[in-house]
């Protein structure tokens, strides 16, 4: 189970790696006292679709955004879900009668990518997830890096614009306030509103179709048609994401940096400004040219279910089921 800021994805998987059922539902956000009950209902429905009883399940892996106390199964700080010290693992285990393993969602996804070998037989990789929030998961020498305080990879809350917008964490100008999905949409809508009120240049293009849609995809769609407001927002986000890639490359010197998350599903429209900024880094700095090798950055396929497969990986490894998980579909990936 992969619990994201907006949706929850569930895979029911057999011991040989075959998917018995896949389901997606809106995430139950902001109600910690009812979270376990709501999640139990989703799990039961997924098992019914797979014609599997809870008694047949060896373990349930759960990926959650934010800080997790893995030993106790508590979600200690999930800013975007407003969950604080929620004993999610114990509550689910009691309700379902099966072992439950809780892990940070992006770290779990990174571990799953490593174990499945989706990006080659590498020993180190980082997953930078750009969605409702922004976070990174890092595997070093085959070991998932969690950090001294269980907060390794919370790069979305690094301040990039000290006088920027207020972040859910309390600071101003965090990475998330520039490049996460809600920020991209909010900045684009604000820009369109200003344009309608006559505060944009007289020659600004009008993109009414894009303005009718919701979600960050509206900004990418409008930017692709030449809308200057959306293009400026997307370019700004791309520069920030390239900065995040550069930081991860210099901090961890990994063999692969994989870009994923819901915002990345915009594909080439998402990747183009990131590539431009990475090329600028390479052209101006020999160090950047050395660390940002052509095959370092790769785009995660939109339908890869990386978060849910990461949760499966966490569950399997808790059972001593070994590291290898079959990869049924090696989709084409993009380089930056």
N, C-alpha and C positions, 0 to 999 in steps of 0.2 A: 504494500500500500504506500502510495506517494501522496502526501497531503501537501498541496501547494497553497499559495495565497488565494487562488480563485477556484481551483478544481482539485479533486481527489481521483487518482487513477489506481485501479486494483488489477493485479494479475494473479490468477490461480495457476500454478505451474506444477507439473508432475516432476518426479525425481530425475527424469532424463532431459528436462528442460523444455518439454512441450507445453505450450500455452493451452490450458483447458478453458479459460474464459478471461475476457478483458472487459472492464467497465470503467466509466468515467462519470462523476457526479459533482455538483457544486460543493465546495468546502463549507463545512459548518463553522463559521468564523465568529469569534466574540462571545461564545457561550461555553466557557470551560466546564461548567458544572454539568452540561448536557453533551459534551463532546464525545465521551466514551459510548453513550447510548446511541448517538447518531452514527458513529463510526461502526459500531457493532451491526447496525441495520444494513450498512453498505457491505460489510463483510459477508453477512448471512445471505444477502441477495446475490453477491458474486459467487458464493459457494453453490447456491441453488442453480445458477446458470451453468455451473461446471458439473452439476450432478455429483457433488462431493459433500460429505457430512463434515462438520467441525471436528468430530472425533478422528477423522482420517487425516487431518492437517498436522504435520510435524512441527511447524512453527510459523508465526506471522511476523514478517519484518515490516516496520513502519518508518518511513522517512518523513521528518517534520522540519520545517524551516526554523532556524534559531538554535539556541544552546540546549543541549540534551545531556542529562546525567545518565550515561549509558548503563551504568551498573544498577541503578535503581529504576530505570525506565521512566524517569520524570522529564517532562519538558520544562526546563527551568526559566527560559526566557525566549519567547517567540513573539517578537515585536509586532510583526504584521498580522498575527492571529490574535493578539492580545491574550496570550496564554502565559501565565506566570506560575512556576512550580506546580504544574499539573501532573499528577501521578498517572499518566496515560497508560503506560505499560501494565502496571498492576491492575488497573480498572478493567482494561480490555481482557487481560488474562483471566480475571475472575468471571467476567461475563461470558467469554467464549470457551473457557476451559482448555486453552492451549497456550504454549509458551509464546510470549510476545517480546520482540527485540526492537527497541526504539533507537533511531540514529538520526543525526542531522541529514536532511534530504539531499543536499548537494554533495556532502561527503559520501553518503551511500551511493549516489549516482556515479561519482568518480571511481569508487571502489568497483562498482559493477562494470564500468567501461574497461578498467584495467584487467579484471578477471576474465571478461569475455574476449579480450584481445581485439576489440573492434577497431583500434587504431594501431595495430601491429604489436609485436612482442616487446613492448617498452617496459622498463622498470619504473619509470617516473612519469607522471602526467598531472596536469591540473585541468579541472573543469570549471569554466567561468560561466555561470548561469545568469542570464539576463531575462527577468520575467517581472512578476509583481514586485519582487525585490531583486537584489543582486548579491550573490555570494559565490565563493569558490570552494572546491574540494580538491585536496592535494594528496597524491599517493607518491611516496618517496621510497625508493628501493623496495617496492612491492608492499609497503606498509602504509595504511591510511594515517595521515597526520591530523590529530585532533587538537593539539596544543595544550599548554599548561592549564588553561581555564576552560577548555572545551569550546573555544571560540575561534579556532584557526579557520581562516578563509572568509571571515565576515568583512570582506573588502567593501561591501556596499555601504558601510558606515565609516569609511575613510573620507575625511573632508577634502573636497577638491575645489570648492568655491566658498571660502570662509564667510562671505556675505550673502550666500545663496538662500534658497528656500528652506524653510524649517522641515526637518526630517522627523519621522515617527520616533526615532531614537532620542530626540531632544536637541541634537546639534543642528547647525545650519550648513547647507551646501554639501551634504554627503553625496557620494557617487550615485546613490539611488535617486537623489533628487534631480539628477541630470539625465540619467540613461536608463532607468527602469521604465517599464511599460506605462504605469500611471503618470509618471513625470513627462514622458514624451507626449502622451495624449493631452495632458493638462496644458503644457506649454503651447501645443499646436492650437488647441481650442481658444486659449487666451489670445494668441496671435490672430486667429480668424475673427474673434470678437472685436479686437482693436481695429482690424482692417474694415470690418463692417461699419464701425463708428468713425471711420475716416482718419485713423491715426497711422495708416500705412502709406508708403509711397504711391503716388497717383498711378504709376504704371504697373502696380502689383497685379499679378494674375489672379483671377477668380476661380475657385475650385468648389463649386457648390455641391457636387456629388460627394466629394470626400468629406465635406462638412456634415453630411447627414449620417455618417457611420460612427460607430463607437469602437473604442479600443485603439491600441497603438498602431494597429494595421492601417487605420485611417491616415495617419501621418505618413507612413511609407507609401501608401497608394497615391496620396496627393503629391508627395515629393517626386514620385516617378512620372507624374504628368506635368511637372514643371512648376508646381505651386511654390513660390519663394518662401512663404512662411513655414510650410512643412519641411521644405528642403533645408532651411536654416536650423530647425529643431533637430532633424535627423542627422545633419552634419555635426552639430554640437555633441549629440549623443555618441556618434561614431568616434569622434576625437577622444571623448572621455573613455570609451571602451578600449580604444587603442592604448590609452594611458594605462588602463588596468592590466591589459595584456603585457605591456612593457614592465610594469611593476612585478607581476607574477614571474615573468621570465628572469628578471634580475634577482628576485628574492630567492627563487627555488631552482633555477637552471634546469628545468624539466625537459624531457624529450618531446613532449606534446602538450600543447594548450588547446583544449577543445572548447568551442563556444556553443552553448546551448541555451535552453529556456524559451519561453513562449515568444518573446520579442524576436529571437533569432529566426523564427519561422518565416519572417519576411524575406529570407533568402538573400538574393543578390542586392536588393534594395537596402538590406541591413548591412551587408558585408562591404559594399562599395566605399563608404566613407571611412570605415575601419582600415581597409587596404590602403587608401590614400594616405592616411595618417601614419601607418606603419612604414610605408614607402618613404615618407618624409623623414621619419626617425632614421631609417637605414641610410638615406642619402646624406644626412648631416652628422652622423656619429658612427665611427668605426666600431665602437663597442656595441651599439644597437645593431649594426649590420652583422656582427658576429653572433649575438645572442638571438636575434630574430631571423633565424634561418627560414628559407622558403617553405619548408615542410613542417615548421613548428606549429603554426596555428591552423586548425581545421574546424570546419563547421559540422556540428552534430546533425544528422538527418532528423527532420521534423517528426517522423513517426517512429522514433527509436525507443520510446518509453523508457528513457534512461533512468528516471527516478524510480519507477516501479521495479525495473530490473535490478537497480541498486538495492532496494528493499529486499528483493528475493535473495540477492547475494548475501546480505547481512544475515538473513534467516538461515540460509544454507551453511554459512561458515560457523554459526553458533552451534550447529549440529555436527561439526567436524566433517561436513560433506565434501571437503576438498575445495580447491580454488577454481577448477575449470567449470565453466558454464557454456553450453553449446551456443553458438551464434547461428540462428536460423536464417538470418537475412543480413548480409554485409552490403548495405546500400552504399552508393557512391557518396563520398564526402568531398567538401570543397576546401581549398587551401587559401591562405591569405598571406 
